């Protein structure tokens, strides 16, 4: 039964990803770019490093996505006046407008996805998912630190 949980989460992810990709194409966004836009909207002035950490993606992926969103006119890069090495990300007016559409899409998908779960069940589900996220974040950190030996030894030690 244990492996079924992650398989079901995978199904949810793939279904929602397909749905979102369908709508994102209508507003000239590529796969996954909406996540970057929404995080910048929610965290005005965030830098690329923190954006990467927030989304659990590598710096190269973030840089490519941000540069494409800048080229499309959705995001502005502003150099921090106190620390010239720090570049802060902000939405343009065009970015703010597209985020209104993304907010609507997110509300729709959330409503459909959580239909049949009352508020208490949703809170319980969120708590349980937080435990899983914390667990996999540790594994993600091992991968990002390229600590293959430690990760492989953890897998071999695990008695399943």
FIVOLUM-676486 format. One line per field, with one value per residue: residue number from 1; residue in three letters; chain; x, y, z of N, C-alpha, C in turn. Coordinates in steps of 0.2 Angstrom, whole numbers, m for minus. Atoms other than C-alpha are relative to their C-alpha. Layout:
num	[NUM | ...]
residu	[ALA | ...]
chaine	[A | ...]
npx	[X | ...]
npy	[Y | ...]
npz	[Z | ...]
capx	[X | ...]
capy	[Y | ...]
capz	[Z | ...]
cpx	[X | ...]
cpy	[Y | ...]
cpz	[Z | ...]
! end
This chain:
num	[1 | 2 | 3 | 4 | 5 | 6 | 7 | 8 | 9 | 10 | 11 | 12 | 13 | 14 | 15 | 16 | 17 | 18 | 19 | 20 | 21 | 22 | 23 | 24 | 25 | 26 | 27 | 28 | 29 | 30 | 31 | 32 | 33 | 34 | 35 | 36 | 37 | 38 | 39 | 40 | 41 | 42 | 43 | 44 | 45 | 46 | 47 | 48 | 49 | 50 | 51 | 52 | 53 | 54 | 55 | 56 | 57 | 58 | 59 | 60 | 61 | 62 | 63 | 64 | 65 | 66 | 67 | 68 | 69 | 70 | 71 | 72 | 73 | 74 | 75 | 76 | 77 | 78 | 79 | 80 | 81 | 82 | 83 | 84 | 85 | 86 | 87 | 88 | 89 | 90 | 91 | 92 | 93 | 94 | 95 | 96 | 97 | 98 | 99 | 100 | 101 | 102 | 103 | 104 | 105 | 106 | 107 | 108 | 109 | 110 | 111 | 112 | 113 | 114 | 115 | 116 | 117 | 118 | 119 | 120 | 121 | 122 | 123 | 124 | 125 | 126 | 127 | 128 | 129 | 130 | 131 | 132 | 133 | 134 | 135 | 136 | 137 | 138 | 139 | 140 | 141 | 142 | 143 | 144 | 145 | 146 | 147 | 148 | 149 | 150 | 151 | 152 | 153 | 154 | 155 | 156 | 157 | 158 | 159 | 160]
residu	[UNK | UNK | UNK | UNK | UNK | UNK | UNK | UNK | UNK | UNK | UNK | UNK | UNK | UNK | UNK | UNK | UNK | UNK | UNK | UNK | UNK | UNK | UNK | UNK | UNK | UNK | UNK | UNK | UNK | UNK | UNK | UNK | UNK | UNK | UNK | UNK | UNK | UNK | UNK | UNK | UNK | UNK | UNK | UNK | UNK | UNK | UNK | UNK | UNK | UNK | UNK | UNK | UNK | UNK | UNK | UNK | UNK | UNK | UNK | UNK | UNK | UNK | UNK | UNK | UNK | UNK | UNK | UNK | UNK | UNK | UNK | UNK | UNK | UNK | UNK | UNK | UNK | UNK | UNK | UNK | UNK | UNK | UNK | UNK | UNK | UNK | UNK | UNK | UNK | UNK | UNK | UNK | UNK | UNK | UNK | UNK | UNK | UNK | UNK | UNK | UNK | UNK | UNK | UNK | UNK | UNK | UNK | UNK | UNK | UNK | UNK | UNK | UNK | UNK | UNK | UNK | UNK | UNK | UNK | UNK | UNK | UNK | UNK | UNK | UNK | UNK | UNK | UNK | UNK | UNK | UNK | UNK | UNK | UNK | UNK | UNK | UNK | UNK | UNK | UNK | UNK | UNK | UNK | UNK | UNK | UNK | UNK | UNK | UNK | UNK | UNK | UNK | UNK | UNK | UNK | UNK | UNK | UNK | UNK | UNK]
chaine	[A | A | A | A | A | A | A | A | A | A | A | A | A | A | A | A | A | A | A | A | A | A | A | A | A | A | A | A | A | A | A | A | A | A | A | A | A | A | A | A | A | A | A | A | A | A | A | A | A | A | A | A | A | A | A | A | A | A | A | A | A | A | A | A | A | A | A | A | A | A | A | A | A | A | A | A | A | A | A | A | A | A | A | A | A | A | A | A | A | A | A | A | A | A | A | A | A | A | A | A | A | A | A | A | A | A | A | A | A | A | A | A | A | A | A | A | A | A | A | A | A | A | A | A | A | A | A | A | A | A | A | A | A | A | A | A | A | A | A | A | A | A | A | A | A | A | A | A | A | A | A | A | A | A | A | A | A | A | A | A]
npx	[4 | m4 | m2 | 6 | 1 | m4 | 3 | 6 | m2 | m2 | 6 | 3 | m5 | 0 | 6 | 0 | m5 | 2 | 5 | m3 | m4 | 5 | 2 | m6 | m2 | 4 | m3 | m7 | m4 | m2 | 0 | m3 | m2 | 5 | m2 | m5 | 4 | 4 | m4 | m3 | 6 | 1 | m6 | m3 | m7 | m4 | m6 | 0 | m2 | 6 | 5 | m2 | 1 | 7 | 4 | m4 | m3 | m7 | m1 | 0 | 7 | 3 | m2 | 3 | 7 | 1 | m2 | 6 | 6 | m2 | 1 | 7 | 3 | 4 | m4 | m6 | m6 | m2 | m6 | 1 | m5 | m4 | m4 | 1 | 0 | 6 | 5 | 7 | 5 | 7 | 4 | 1 | 7 | 2 | 0 | 5 | 6 | 0 | 1 | 7 | 3 | m3 | 4 | 7 | m1 | m2 | 7 | 4 | m3 | 1 | 7 | 2 | m5 | 2 | 7 | 1 | m4 | 2 | m6 | m4 | m4 | m5 | m5 | m3 | m3 | m5 | m5 | m3 | m4 | m5 | m4 | m4 | m5 | m7 | m4 | m3 | m5 | m6 | m3 | m1 | m6 | m5 | m1 | m2 | m7 | m4 | m3 | 2 | m2 | 5 | 7 | 0 | m1 | 7 | 4 | m2 | 1 | 7 | 3 | 7]
npy	[m6 | m6 | m3 | m3 | m7 | m4 | 1 | m4 | m7 | 0 | m1 | m7 | m4 | 1 | m3 | m8 | m3 | 0 | m5 | m7 | m2 | m1 | m7 | m4 | m1 | m5 | m7 | 0 | 2 | 7 | 5 | m1 | m7 | m3 | 1 | m5 | m7 | 0 | m1 | m7 | m4 | 1 | m2 | m5 | m2 | 6 | 1 | 7 | 5 | 1 | 2 | 7 | 4 | 0 | 4 | 6 | 1 | m2 | m7 | 0 | 0 | m7 | m5 | 1 | m2 | m7 | m3 | 1 | m4 | m7 | m2 | m1 | m6 | 1 | m1 | m5 | 1 | m7 | 1 | m3 | m6 | 2 | 5 | 0 | 7 | 3 | m2 | 2 | 2 | m3 | 1 | m6 | m1 | 6 | 6 | 0 | 2 | 7 | 3 | 0 | 6 | 6 | 1 | 3 | 7 | 4 | 1 | 5 | 7 | 2 | 2 | 7 | 5 | 1 | 2 | 6 | 0 | m6 | m4 | 4 | 5 | m4 | m1 | 7 | 2 | m5 | 2 | 6 | m2 | m3 | 5 | 2 | m5 | 0 | 6 | 0 | m5 | 3 | 3 | m5 | m4 | 5 | 0 | m7 | m1 | 5 | 5 | 7 | 5 | 0 | 1 | 7 | 4 | m1 | 4 | 7 | 2 | 0 | 6 | m1]
npz	[0 | m1 | 6 | 4 | m2 | 5 | 7 | 1 | 1 | 7 | 5 | m1 | 3 | 7 | 2 | m1 | 4 | 7 | 0 | 0 | 6 | 5 | m1 | 0 | 7 | 2 | m2 | 2 | m5 | 1 | m5 | m6 | m1 | m4 | m7 | m1 | 0 | m6 | m6 | 1 | m3 | m7 | m4 | 4 | m2 | m1 | 5 | 3 | m5 | m4 | 4 | 1 | m6 | m1 | 5 | 1 | 7 | 0 | 2 | 7 | 2 | m2 | 5 | 7 | 0 | m1 | 6 | 5 | m3 | 1 | 7 | 2 | m3 | m6 | m6 | 0 | m5 | m2 | m4 | m7 | m1 | m6 | 2 | 7 | 2 | m1 | 5 | m3 | 5 | m1 | 6 | 4 | 0 | 4 | m4 | m5 | 4 | 2 | m7 | m2 | 3 | m4 | m6 | 2 | 2 | m7 | m4 | 3 | m1 | m7 | m2 | 3 | m3 | m7 | m1 | m4 | m6 | m4 | m2 | m5 | 4 | 4 | m4 | m2 | 6 | 0 | m5 | 2 | 5 | m3 | m3 | 6 | 3 | m4 | 1 | 7 | 0 | m2 | 5 | 6 | m3 | 2 | 8 | 2 | m2 | 4 | m5 | 3 | m5 | m6 | 2 | 2 | m6 | m3 | 3 | m2 | m7 | m1 | 0 | 2]
capx	[0 | 14 | 20 | 2 | 2 | 16 | 9 | m8 | 1 | 10 | m7 | m13 | 3 | 2 | m17 | m15 | 0 | m8 | m23 | m12 | m1 | m17 | m22 | m4 | m2 | m17 | m7 | 10 | 17 | 28 | 28 | 30 | 33 | 17 | 25 | 39 | 27 | 16 | 30 | 37 | 19 | 18 | 36 | 39 | 58 | 63 | 80 | 83 | 92 | 77 | 65 | 75 | 74 | 56 | 51 | 64 | 73 | 91 | 98 | 100 | 82 | 77 | 88 | 81 | 63 | 66 | 75 | 61 | 48 | 59 | 59 | 41 | 38 | 31 | 45 | 58 | 75 | 80 | 98 | 97 | 105 | 112 | 120 | 123 | 126 | 108 | 95 | 77 | 62 | 46 | 31 | 28 | 10 | 9 | 14 | 2 | m12 | m7 | m7 | m25 | m29 | m17 | m26 | m43 | m36 | m28 | m45 | m54 | m42 | m42 | m61 | m62 | m47 | m54 | m72 | m78 | m66 | m72 | m61 | m55 | m50 | m41 | m31 | m27 | m22 | m11 | m2 | 1 | 8 | 19 | 27 | 31 | 38 | 50 | 55 | 58 | 67 | 80 | 83 | 82 | 96 | 107 | 105 | 108 | 124 | 129 | 131 | 128 | 138 | 127 | 111 | 116 | 121 | 104 | 95 | 105 | 103 | 84 | 75 | 59]
capy	[0 | 12 | 14 | 17 | 34 | 41 | 34 | 42 | 59 | 56 | 54 | 70 | 79 | 73 | 77 | 95 | 98 | 93 | 104 | 119 | 117 | 117 | 134 | 141 | 139 | 151 | 165 | 161 | 153 | 137 | 122 | 126 | 145 | 149 | 143 | 155 | 170 | 165 | 164 | 181 | 188 | 181 | 186 | 203 | 207 | 188 | 184 | 169 | 159 | 160 | 157 | 141 | 135 | 139 | 129 | 115 | 117 | 120 | 138 | 134 | 130 | 146 | 157 | 150 | 152 | 170 | 175 | 169 | 178 | 194 | 193 | 191 | 206 | 198 | 200 | 214 | 212 | 226 | 227 | 230 | 247 | 240 | 225 | 226 | 207 | 204 | 205 | 206 | 200 | 210 | 208 | 220 | 227 | 213 | 200 | 206 | 205 | 187 | 183 | 188 | 174 | 162 | 165 | 161 | 145 | 140 | 143 | 133 | 118 | 119 | 119 | 104 | 95 | 97 | 93 | 81 | 86 | 97 | 110 | 99 | 85 | 98 | 103 | 85 | 82 | 98 | 92 | 75 | 82 | 93 | 78 | 71 | 87 | 88 | 70 | 72 | 89 | 80 | 69 | 83 | 92 | 76 | 76 | 95 | 93 | 79 | 67 | 51 | 40 | 45 | 44 | 26 | 20 | 27 | 17 | 1 | 2 | 4 | m12 | m12]
capz	[0 | 4 | m14 | m20 | m10 | m21 | m37 | m33 | m30 | m46 | m55 | m47 | m52 | m70 | m72 | m65 | m75 | m91 | m87 | m83 | m98 | m109 | m102 | m101 | m120 | m122 | m113 | m121 | m106 | m108 | m97 | m79 | m81 | m72 | m56 | m57 | m61 | m46 | m34 | m40 | m37 | m20 | m15 | m24 | m24 | m22 | m30 | m41 | m27 | m16 | m30 | m34 | m16 | m15 | m31 | m28 | m45 | m49 | m52 | m71 | m73 | m63 | m74 | m90 | m85 | m78 | m93 | m104 | m93 | m94 | m113 | m114 | m103 | m88 | m75 | m72 | m64 | m53 | m45 | m26 | m22 | m6 | m14 | m32 | m33 | m28 | m42 | m36 | m47 | m49 | m60 | m74 | m77 | m91 | m78 | m65 | m78 | m83 | m64 | m62 | m75 | m66 | m50 | m58 | m65 | m48 | m39 | m52 | m51 | m32 | m31 | m43 | m35 | m17 | m20 | m7 | 6 | 20 | 28 | 42 | 30 | 19 | 34 | 39 | 21 | 21 | 37 | 30 | 14 | 24 | 32 | 15 | 8 | 23 | 20 | 1 | 4 | 13 | m1 | m14 | m3 | m5 | m24 | m25 | m15 | m27 | m12 | m22 | m10 | 5 | m5 | m12 | 6 | 13 | 0 | 3 | 22 | 20 | 25 | 15]
cpx	[4 | 2 | m6 | m1 | 4 | m2 | m6 | 2 | 3 | m5 | m3 | 4 | m1 | m7 | 0 | 5 | m2 | m6 | 3 | 4 | m5 | m2 | 6 | 1 | m5 | 2 | 7 | 5 | 2 | m1 | 3 | 2 | m5 | 2 | 5 | m4 | m4 | 4 | 3 | m6 | m1 | 6 | 3 | 7 | 4 | 6 | m1 | 2 | m6 | m6 | 2 | m2 | m7 | m4 | 4 | 3 | 7 | 0 | 0 | m7 | m4 | 2 | m3 | m7 | 0 | 2 | m5 | m6 | 2 | m1 | m7 | m4 | m4 | 4 | 6 | 5 | 2 | 6 | m2 | 5 | 5 | 6 | m1 | 0 | m7 | m5 | m7 | m5 | m6 | m4 | m1 | m8 | m3 | 0 | m5 | m7 | m1 | m1 | m7 | m3 | 3 | m4 | m7 | 1 | 2 | m6 | m4 | 3 | 0 | m7 | m1 | 4 | m3 | m7 | m1 | 4 | m2 | 6 | 5 | 4 | 5 | 6 | 4 | 5 | 7 | 6 | 4 | 5 | 6 | 6 | 4 | 4 | 6 | 4 | 4 | 5 | 7 | 4 | 2 | 7 | 6 | 2 | 3 | 7 | 4 | 3 | m3 | 2 | m5 | m7 | 0 | 0 | m7 | m5 | 2 | m1 | m8 | m3 | m7 | m3]
cpy	[6 | 3 | 3 | 7 | 4 | m1 | 4 | 8 | 1 | 1 | 7 | 5 | 0 | 3 | 8 | 3 | 0 | 5 | 7 | 1 | 2 | 8 | 5 | 2 | 6 | 7 | 0 | m1 | m8 | m4 | 2 | 8 | 4 | 0 | 5 | 7 | 0 | 1 | 7 | 5 | 0 | 2 | 6 | 2 | m7 | 0 | m7 | m6 | m2 | m3 | m8 | m5 | m1 | m5 | m7 | m2 | 3 | 8 | 1 | 1 | 7 | 5 | 0 | 3 | 8 | 4 | 0 | 5 | 8 | 2 | 0 | 6 | m1 | 1 | 5 | m2 | 7 | m2 | 3 | 5 | m1 | m5 | m2 | m7 | m3 | 3 | m2 | 0 | 3 | m1 | 7 | 1 | m6 | m6 | 0 | m2 | m8 | m4 | 0 | m7 | m6 | m1 | m3 | m7 | m4 | m1 | m5 | m7 | m2 | m2 | m7 | m6 | m2 | m2 | m6 | 0 | 6 | 4 | m4 | m6 | 3 | 2 | m6 | m2 | 4 | m2 | m6 | 1 | 4 | m4 | m3 | 5 | 1 | m6 | 1 | 6 | m2 | m3 | 4 | 4 | m5 | 0 | 7 | 0 | m6 | m6 | m7 | m6 | m1 | m2 | m8 | m4 | 1 | m5 | m8 | m2 | m1 | m7 | 1 | m7]
cpz	[0 | m7 | m4 | 2 | m5 | m7 | m1 | 0 | m7 | m5 | 1 | m4 | m8 | m3 | 0 | m5 | m7 | m1 | 0 | m6 | m6 | 0 | 0 | m7 | m2 | 2 | m1 | 5 | m2 | 7 | 7 | 2 | 5 | 8 | 2 | 0 | 7 | 6 | 0 | 3 | 7 | 4 | m4 | 3 | 2 | m5 | m2 | 4 | 4 | m4 | m2 | 6 | 1 | m5 | 0 | m7 | 1 | m3 | m8 | m3 | 2 | m5 | m7 | 0 | 2 | m6 | m6 | 2 | m1 | m7 | m2 | 4 | 6 | 7 | m2 | 5 | 2 | 5 | 6 | 1 | 5 | m2 | m7 | m3 | 0 | m5 | 2 | m6 | 2 | m6 | m4 | 0 | m4 | 5 | 5 | m3 | m1 | 7 | 2 | m4 | 3 | 6 | m1 | m2 | 6 | 4 | m3 | 1 | 7 | 2 | m3 | 4 | 8 | 1 | 4 | 6 | 4 | 3 | 5 | m4 | m4 | 5 | 2 | m6 | m1 | 5 | m2 | m6 | 2 | 2 | m6 | m3 | 4 | m1 | m7 | m1 | 2 | m5 | m6 | 2 | m2 | m7 | m2 | 2 | m3 | 5 | m2 | 5 | 6 | m2 | m1 | 7 | 4 | m3 | 1 | 7 | 1 | 0 | m2 | m1]
! end
